[in-house]
Amino acid sequence: MLETINAPEDVKKLNTEEKKKLAEEIRKYILEIVSQNGGHLASNLGVVELSLALHSIFDVPKDKIVWDVGHQTYVHKIITGRREELKTLRQLKGIAGFPKSKESEADSFNTGHSSTSISAALGMARARDLKKENNSVIAVIGDGALTGGMALEALNDAGWSQTRMTVILNDNEMSISKNIGGISMLLSKMRTKKTYSKSSDVVKKVILKMPAVGKPIVKIVRRIKRSIKQLIIPKMFFEDIGFRYLGPVDGHDIEELERMLKISKQLEGPVLIHVLTKKGKGYRIAEENPDKFHATGPFDLETGKSKKEKKKDYSKIFGEKLVELAKSNDKIVAITASMKDGTGLTEFAKQFPDRFFDIGIAEQHAIGVAAGMAKEGAIPVVPIYSSFYQRAYDQVIHDVAMQNLPVIMCVDRAGIVGADGETHQGTLDMAFFRLIPNLTIMAPKNFKELEEMLSFAVNLGKPVVIRYPRGSEDEYKMEKQEKLEEGKAEILKEGKDLSIIAIGKMVARAMKVAQKIEKEQNITVEVINSRFLKPIDKETIKKSLQKTRQVITIEDGTILNGLASAVQEIIIEEDLQEIKIQNYAYPDQYIEHGSVEELEKIYHMDVESIERGQNGQTTIIEGLQKAGR
């Protein structure tokens, strides 16, 4: 049946039983693809029936569906004409794992981060009203994303404005980790409404059949209905802020979902449909381990085991070192924005439950809380993915740096992360953090240096940023490890003809480039591990440039305002004459999805490209040859 689905119209033609059969086939198809390509599995398995119901009732692209985060849109993509393309999921030049309007007009809004859908949908609905059009606008948001401040701000605005739109709350009791907080407790209480609604309908039917007194009794019951609701469903949050609340409804019952969606189309003002789904639905291993199968690499379908050998990664090394430091320093606390496992804090949470704080998907709040704790003498450590730190920029400036508070901001997944694409690449953090006064910014060349930087940061007494990449350290072993001093670079290798300055994971790349150059050319290369982006070691860099007069910089961030800019500023400030410089970094653009290795080749960041020169231009190395050096 799946092979007959090429557009939403094909789904509309099916009866309920046929849609149930189609749902089974879609689950099997997604499992086959994700087990080979990797991707977001559990969330997609959970929204199969919901996606089918949406496309049965609404008319995309005229009607607009905005998917919060967007990693749960595989079913939507299959239905909207991209069934075969899904086989290229997350591959270079293949289909993206998130909504992309350039892929299809059925993707009404690009998403990749949490809690944005209601705001975008409300904006679309308001624009529709200004144009005097009549299409439907729907935001699909998970219960985890509802903890984000932006989602609550949007609910507040939408409820007050009474704009016609529908919010579908996909409630699977999880974000990536188990949900926490007051919103989670509220939704737990609201799930009892299903029982209340059924019993209410049964009682009403019985009373109305009573001669003469039936209708008066119903009127009396209606008067006290609100009070009863308040007892069973405390506060009725959504109705109180202006939404018509429908549900909860079984998110795997297509017929009931369609009925609710039809009702929502007939109502004026904002409507919220509370849908209960099961993450990982239909694949027992994912149902039992939804956090593990939130995002996964290729795996064996029979066992659920990863096809790739699990190596130690930077997140794990960070977590282990933090536990070690916390044992001897009770001021250390850890804060996560619902990413305990992903950022390596699982063991810390077990060993120090009173010093571990999961604040939900709310990065701004995480930094605000950290600032408050630091003001009162704690040493907060806050690991957040690079692309998610963008969400807390004002708090880093206003709450932490301006007060010079000792918050340790660990930037996980820095640099290129690969298959998740534009919304998740971590290429901007060095640029935007470097602008902020009072910040100390570091990046380790390997695991050992990460451990040293974490120890150093705990004792520094200032706001610190430590950025590190996804995955394992480079296989290139660097035995030299100078003692870490504030603002001091490390000379890993001395030379007289060419300086290579690198930071973070690119230090190993610099060593490989130097080794290759020296093997093939009659020159010597000096390699500097910058360690610090801010404060940068001007003196060490100046001395090296005065000696070699030639410099290459390598960094896994944007070309703007990172290491390249810092070195160029030194050249200007120190009035260094006739210095030839080539900078290797990612361009001023958003980087598409693909493997890290593929993207590094495309953007000339691999060893061969750096030696050869970007875009075939004459390289510094060629210039040295011509000069006879």
C-alpha positions in Angstrom: 0.0 0.0 0.0 2.9 2.4 0.8 4.0 2.4 -2.9 0.6 3.9 -3.9 1.2 7.0 -1.6 2.7 9.8 -3.7 0.7 12.8 -2.3 -1.7 13.6 0.6 -4.6 13.1 -1.8 -3.7 9.4 -1.8 -4.1 9.2 1.9 -7.5 11.0 1.8 -8.9 8.2 -0.4 -8.2 5.5 2.1 -10.7 4.2 4.7 -9.8 3.8 8.4 -8.7 0.1 8.1 -6.6 0.9 5.1 -4.9 3.7 7.0 -4.1 1.3 9.8 -2.5 -1.0 7.4 -0.6 1.9 5.9 0.6 3.0 9.3 2.2 -0.5 9.8 4.0 -0.3 6.5 5.3 3.2 7.2 6.7 2.1 10.5 8.5 -0.8 8.8 9.8 1.5 6.1 11.2 4.0 8.6 12.8 1.3 10.6 14.6 -0.1 7.6 15.9 3.3 6.6 17.0 4.6 10.0 18.6 1.3 10.9 20.8 1.8 7.8 21.3 5.6 7.8 20.8 6.6 11.4 18.4 9.4 12.4 15.6 10.2 14.8 13.6 7.0 15.3 11.5 7.0 18.4 9.8 10.3 17.8 8.9 9.4 14.2 7.4 6.0 15.2 5.2 7.9 17.7 3.6 10.2 15.2 2.6 7.9 12.4 -1.2 7.9 13.0 -1.1 11.6 13.9 0.6 12.5 10.6 -1.9 10.4 8.6 -4.8 12.1 10.4 -3.4 15.6 9.7 -3.0 14.9 6.0 -6.5 13.3 5.9 -8.2 16.4 7.3 -6.0 19.3 6.1 -4.9 20.3 2.7 -1.2 20.9 2.5 0.4 23.2 1.2 -2.6 25.5 1.4 -3.0 24.6 5.1 0.2 25.2 7.0 1.7 22.6 9.4 4.6 23.8 11.5 6.5 20.9 13.2 8.3 21.9 16.4 11.9 20.8 16.3 11.1 19.0 13.1 12.9 15.7 13.7 9.6 13.9 13.7 8.7 14.7 10.1 9.8 11.5 8.3 6.1 10.3 8.0 5.1 13.8 6.7 7.9 13.6 4.1 6.8 10.2 2.9 3.2 11.3 2.5 4.1 14.5 0.7 5.9 12.9 -2.2 9.3 12.1 -0.8 9.0 8.4 -0.1 11.9 7.3 -2.4 14.0 10.3 -1.4 13.8 9.2 2.2 16.3 6.4 1.4 18.9 9.2 1.1 18.0 10.5 4.6 20.7 12.7 6.2 23.2 11.8 3.4 25.2 14.4 1.5 22.9 16.0 -1.1 20.1 13.7 0.1 16.9 14.5 2.0 17.3 16.4 5.3 16.3 15.0 8.7 14.3 18.2 9.4 11.7 20.2 7.5 13.2 22.2 4.6 11.0 24.4 2.4 13.6 24.1 -0.4 12.8 20.4 -0.5 9.0 20.8 -0.7 6.3 23.4 -0.4 4.7 21.0 2.0 7.3 22.0 4.5 5.8 25.4 5.5 8.5 26.5 7.9 12.1 25.3 8.6 12.7 24.0 12.1 15.5 22.3 14.0 15.4 23.8 17.5 12.7 23.4 20.2 9.8 25.5 21.2 9.5 27.7 18.1 6.4 26.3 16.3 3.6 28.1 18.1 5.2 31.5 17.5 5.8 30.8 13.8 2.2 29.4 13.4 0.7 32.4 15.1 2.7 34.7 12.8 1.4 32.7 9.8 -2.2 32.9 11.1 -2.0 36.6 11.6 -0.6 37.1 8.1 -3.4 35.0 6.7 -6.0 37.2 8.5 -4.4 40.4 7.1 -4.6 38.9 3.6 -8.2 37.9 4.3 -7.5 34.2 3.4 -9.2 31.2 5.1 -6.6 28.4 5.4 -5.8 26.5 8.5 -2.6 26.8 10.5 -1.4 24.0 12.8 1.5 23.8 15.2 2.6 20.4 16.3 4.6 20.6 19.5 5.8 18.0 22.0 5.3 18.1 25.7 9.1 18.5 26.2 9.2 21.5 24.0 6.4 23.1 26.0 9.0 23.7 28.8 10.7 26.2 26.6 10.0 29.8 27.4 9.3 30.8 23.8 6.5 28.2 23.6 4.8 29.6 26.8 5.2 33.2 25.5 3.5 32.2 22.2 0.7 30.4 24.1 0.1 33.5 26.1 0.0 35.7 23.0 -2.2 33.3 21.0 -4.7 32.8 23.8 -5.1 36.5 24.4 -5.3 37.4 20.8 -8.0 34.8 20.0 -6.4 34.2 16.5 -7.8 31.2 14.8 -5.2 28.4 14.8 -4.7 24.9 16.2 -1.9 23.7 18.5 -1.5 19.9 18.7 0.3 18.9 21.9 2.0 15.6 21.1 2.3 14.3 24.6 4.6 11.2 24.9 5.7 12.2 28.4 9.3 12.7 27.1 11.5 15.1 25.3 14.9 13.3 24.9 15.2 12.3 28.6 12.2 11.9 30.8 10.3 15.2 31.2 10.6 17.1 34.5 9.1 20.3 36.0 5.7 21.9 36.6 4.5 21.7 33.0 5.1 17.9 33.1 3.1 17.6 36.3 0.3 19.7 34.8 0.1 17.4 31.8 0.1 14.3 34.0 -3.0 15.7 35.7 -4.6 16.7 32.5 -4.3 13.1 31.1 -7.0 12.2 33.7 -9.5 14.3 31.6 -10.0 11.3 29.3 -11.6 9.4 32.1 -13.6 12.5 33.2 -14.9 13.2 29.7 -16.2 9.7 29.1 -17.9 9.5 32.5 -19.4 13.0 32.0 -21.0 12.0 28.6 -22.5 8.8 30.0 -24.0 10.6 33.0 -25.5 13.3 30.8 -27.2 10.8 28.5 -28.8 9.0 31.5 -30.0 12.2 33.1 -31.6 13.6 29.9 -33.7 10.4 29.6 -35.4 11.2 33.0 -38.8 12.7 32.3 -39.5 16.3 33.3 -36.5 16.7 35.6 -33.8 15.7 33.2 -33.0 19.1 31.6 -33.2 21.1 34.8 -30.8 18.7 36.4 -28.4 19.0 33.5 -28.5 22.8 33.9 -27.6 22.5 37.6 -24.8 20.1 36.7 -23.4 22.6 34.2 -23.2 25.2 36.9 -21.0 23.1 39.0 -19.1 21.5 36.1 -16.3 24.1 36.3 -15.8 23.3 40.0 -15.7 19.6 39.3 -13.2 20.2 36.5 -11.0 22.2 38.8 -11.0 19.2 41.2 -10.2 16.7 38.5 -8.0 18.8 36.2 -6.4 21.5 38.4 -6.4 25.0 36.9 -7.3 24.0 33.4 -4.3 25.9 32.3 -5.0 26.1 28.5 -8.6 27.1 28.8 -7.7 29.7 31.4 -5.3 31.5 29.0 -7.8 31.5 26.1 -7.6 28.2 24.3 -10.4 25.7 23.5 -9.0 22.5 24.9 -9.9 19.2 23.2 -8.7 15.8 24.5 -6.8 14.0 25.7 -7.1 11.8 22.6 -5.4 8.5 21.8 -2.7 9.5 19.3 -2.7 6.0 17.8 -6.5 6.0 17.1 -6.8 7.4 13.5 -10.6 7.7 13.6 -10.7 9.6 16.9 -7.8 11.9 15.8 -9.7 12.8 12.6 -12.8 13.5 14.6 -10.9 15.9 16.9 -9.2 17.6 13.9 -12.5 18.2 12.2 -14.0 19.8 15.3 -10.9 22.1 15.6 -11.6 23.3 12.0 -15.1 24.4 13.0 -14.1 26.3 16.1 -13.2 30.0 16.2 -10.1 31.2 18.1 -7.2 29.2 19.2 -7.7 25.4 19.8 -5.3 23.0 21.6 -5.7 19.3 21.0 -4.0 17.2 23.6 -2.8 14.0 21.9 -1.3 11.1 23.8 1.3 9.1 21.9 4.0 6.5 22.7 7.5 7.2 21.7 9.0 4.3 19.7 5.5 2.9 18.9 5.6 -0.4 17.1 9.2 -1.3 17.7 9.5 -2.9 21.1 13.2 -2.1 21.6 12.6 1.6 21.0 9.4 1.6 23.2 11.5 0.2 26.1 14.5 2.6 25.4 13.0 5.7 23.9 15.9 7.9 25.0 18.5 5.7 23.4 16.5 5.7 20.1 15.7 9.4 20.1 18.6 9.8 17.8 20.6 6.8 16.7 23.3 5.8 14.3 22.9 2.7 12.1 21.8 -0.3 14.2 20.8 -4.0 13.9 17.0 -4.3 13.6 16.8 -7.6 15.4 18.8 -6.6 18.5 18.8 -2.8 18.4 22.5 -2.8 18.9 24.7 -0.2 17.2 26.6 -1.3 14.1 29.4 1.0 15.0 31.8 0.3 17.9 31.1 2.8 20.7 34.3 4.7 21.6 35.0 7.2 24.4 34.0 10.6 23.3 34.5 14.2 24.6 31.1 14.2 26.4 32.0 11.1 28.3 35.5 12.4 29.2 33.9 15.6 30.4 31.4 13.8 32.5 34.0 11.5 34.1 36.3 14.4 34.9 33.5 16.5 36.4 32.6 13.6 38.8 36.2 13.4 39.9 36.4 17.1 40.5 33.0 17.2 42.3 34.2 14.5 44.8 36.7 17.0 46.2 34.8 20.2 45.7 31.2 20.3 47.0 30.7 23.8 45.4 30.5 22.2 41.9 27.0 21.7 40.6 25.8 20.6 37.1 22.9 22.0 35.2 21.4 20.5 32.0 18.6 21.6 29.6 17.1 18.1 29.3 20.3 16.6 27.9 21.7 14.6 30.8 22.8 11.6 28.7 23.8 13.5 25.6 26.2 15.8 27.5 27.8 13.1 29.7 26.1 14.0 33.0 24.4 10.6 33.7 27.0 9.5 36.3 27.1 12.9 37.9 23.4 12.8 38.4 23.6 9.4 40.1 26.5 10.3 42.4 25.4 13.8 43.3 21.6 14.0 42.9 21.3 17.0 45.2 23.8 18.9 43.0 22.3 18.0 39.7 19.6 20.1 38.1 17.7 19.3 34.9 15.7 22.4 34.1 13.9 21.2 30.9 14.4 22.4 27.4 15.1 26.0 28.5 18.7 27.1 27.8 18.0 30.7 28.7 16.7 29.6 32.1 19.7 27.3 32.5 22.2 30.1 32.3 20.0 32.4 34.5 19.9 29.7 37.2 23.6 29.1 36.9 24.3 32.9 37.3 22.1 32.9 40.5 23.9 29.9 41.9 27.3 31.4 41.1 26.4 34.7 42.8 25.8 32.7 46.0 29.1 30.8 45.9 28.4 27.7 43.8 30.5 26.7 40.8 27.9 25.8 38.1 29.0 23.7 35.1 26.5 24.0 32.2 27.1 21.7 29.2 24.9 22.6 26.2 25.3 21.9 22.5 26.9 24.7 20.5 23.9 25.4 18.3 21.6 25.5 21.4 23.9 28.0 23.2 22.7 30.5 20.6 19.4 30.5 22.5 21.0 31.7 25.7 23.1 34.5 24.3 21.6 37.4 26.2 21.8 35.5 29.5 25.6 34.8 28.9 26.1 38.6 28.4 23.7 40.1 30.9 23.5 37.6 33.7 27.0 36.0 33.7 29.7 38.0 31.9 28.5 41.5 32.9 28.7 40.4 36.6 31.9 38.4 36.0 30.4 35.3 37.6 32.3 32.0 37.7 29.9 30.0 35.5 31.6 27.2 33.4 29.9 27.0 30.0 30.8 23.8 28.3 30.1 23.9 24.6 29.5 20.4 23.4 29.1 19.5 19.7 31.3 22.4 18.7 32.3 22.6 15.0 30.8 20.5 12.3 28.5 17.7 13.6 27.4 16.3 10.2 24.1 14.7 9.4 21.8 16.9 11.4 22.7 19.8 9.1 22.3 23.6 9.3 20.3 23.9 12.5 22.8 21.8 14.5 26.3 22.6 13.1 28.3 24.3 15.8 30.4 26.7 13.7 29.2 30.0 15.2 30.1 29.8 19.0 33.7 31.1 18.9 32.5 34.1 16.9 29.6 35.1 19.1 31.3 34.3 22.4 34.5 36.2 21.4 32.5 39.5 21.3 31.6 39.2 25.0 33.8 41.0 27.6 35.0 39.0 30.6 34.8 35.6 29.0 37.8 33.2 28.9 37.4 30.9 25.8 39.3 27.7 25.5 39.3 24.6 23.2 41.2 21.4 24.0 43.4 19.6 21.4 42.6 16.1 23.0 40.9 14.4 25.9 43.8 15.1 28.3 43.7 18.8 27.6 39.9 18.9 28.1 40.4 17.4 31.6 43.1 20.0 32.4 40.9 22.8 31.1 38.0 21.7 33.3 40.2 21.6 36.4 41.6 25.0 35.4 38.2 26.5 35.0 36.9 25.3 38.3 39.7 27.2 40.1 39.7 30.3 37.9 36.9 32.2 39.5 35.7 33.8 36.2 33.2 33.0 33.5 34.7 30.4 31.2 33.7 28.8 27.8 35.2 25.4 27.0 34.3 24.2 23.5 34.8 20.6 22.3 33.6 18.5 19.3 31.3 15.6 18.9 32.8 12.2 19.0 36.3 10.9 19.8 39.7 12.6 19.8 41.8 12.5 16.7 43.9 9.3 16.4 47.1 11.5 16.0 48.9 11.2 19.4 50.5 14.3 20.8 52.7 13.4 23.7 53.7 17.0 24.5 51.4 18.6 27.1 52.6 21.8 28.7 51.1 23.0 31.9 48.0 25.1 31.3 48.4 28.8 32.1 45.8 31.5 31.5 46.1 33.0 28.0 49.2 31.0 27.2 49.6 29.1 23.9 51.6 25.9 23.5 54.4 25.4 21.0 54.0 21.8 19.9 56.7 21.9 17.3 59.4 24.5 16.4 60.3 25.5 12.9 61.7 28.5 11.0 59.9 28.7 7.6 56.1 28.5 8.3 53.8 28.9 11.4 50.6 26.9 11.7 48.3 28.2 14.5 45.3 26.0 15.3 42.8 25.5 18.1 40.8 22.6 19.5 40.4 19.5 17.3 42.2 21.2 14.5 45.5 21.1 16.3 45.9 17.5 15.4 45.1 18.5 11.8 47.8 21.1 12.0 50.4 18.5 13.2 49.5 16.2 10.3 49.8 19.1 7.8 53.2 20.0 9.2 54.4 16.4 9.0 53.2 16.1 5.4 54.8 19.4 4.3 58.2 18.6 6.0 58.2 15.2 4.4 57.6 16.6 0.9 59.3 20.0 1.0 62.7 21.1 2.3 61.2 23.4 5.0 60.5 23.4 8.7 57.1 24.2 10.3 56.3 25.6 13.7 52.9 24.4 15.1 51.2 26.5 17.8 48.3 25.1 19.9 46.4 28.4 20.7 44.5 26.7 23.5 42.9 30.1 24.3 40.9 32.1 21.8 40.4 34.7 24.5 42.7 36.0 25.9 44.9 35.0 23.0 48.7 34.6 23.5 49.9 37.6 21.5 53.5 37.3 22.5 54.0 33.7 21.4 52.2 34.3 18.1 54.1 37.6 17.5 57.5 35.9 18.0 56.6 33.0 15.7 55.4 35.3 12.9 58.5 37.6 13.2 60.6 34.4 12.6 58.7 32.7 9.8 56.8 35.6 8.1 54.3 33.0 6.9 51.3 31.7 8.8 48.3 29.4 8.3 45.4 29.4 10.8 43.1 26.4 11.1 39.8 26.3 13.1 36.5 24.4 13.0 34.3 27.5 13.2 33.2 30.3 10.9 35.9 32.5 9.2 34.4 35.5 10.9 35.6 36.6 14.4 37.4 33.4 15.4 41.1 32.4 15.4 41.7 33.8 11.9 40.4 37.2 12.9 42.4 37.2 16.2 45.7 36.5 14.4 45.0 39.1 11.8 44.3 41.6 14.6 47.7 40.8 16.2 49.4 41.4 12.8 47.8 44.8 12.6 48.2 45.8 16.2 51.8 44.8 16.4 52.5 46.4 13.0 54.1 43.2 11.7 55.2 43.9 8.1 54.8 41.6 5.0 53.3 38.6 6.8 51.7 36.2 4.4 48.6 34.6 5.9 46.1 31.9 4.8 43.0 31.1 6.9 41.2 27.8 7.0 37.8 27.9 8.5 34.2 27.5 7.4 32.7 30.2 5.2 30.1 32.8 6.2 27.2 30.6 5.4 25.1 27.8 6.9 26.6 24.3 6.3 24.4 21.6 4.9 24.1 18.0 6.1 26.5 15.2 5.3 29.2 13.3 7.1 31.9 15.3 8.9 34.5 13.9 6.5 32.6 14.8 3.4 31.9 18.3 4.6 35.6 18.8 5.6 36.6 17.9 2.0 33.9 20.2 0.5 35.1 23.1 2.6 38.8 22.4 2.2 39.4 21.6 5.8 41.1 18.2 5.4 44.8 17.7 5.4 45.2 17.4 1.6 43.2 20.5 1.0 45.1 22.6 3.5 48.4 21.6 1.9 47.1 22.0 -1.6 45.4 25.4 -0.9 41.7 26.4 -1.1 40.1 26.5 -4.5 43.3 25.8 -6.3 44.9 29.1 -5.3 48.7 29.5 -4.9 49.5 28.3 -1.5 52.0 29.7 1.0 53.8 26.4 0.6 54.2 27.0 -3.1 55.4 30.5 -2.4 58.0 29.2 -0.1 59.2 26.8 -2.8 59.5 29.6 -5.3 61.5 31.6 -2.8 63.9 28.7 -2.3 63.0 28.3 1.3 
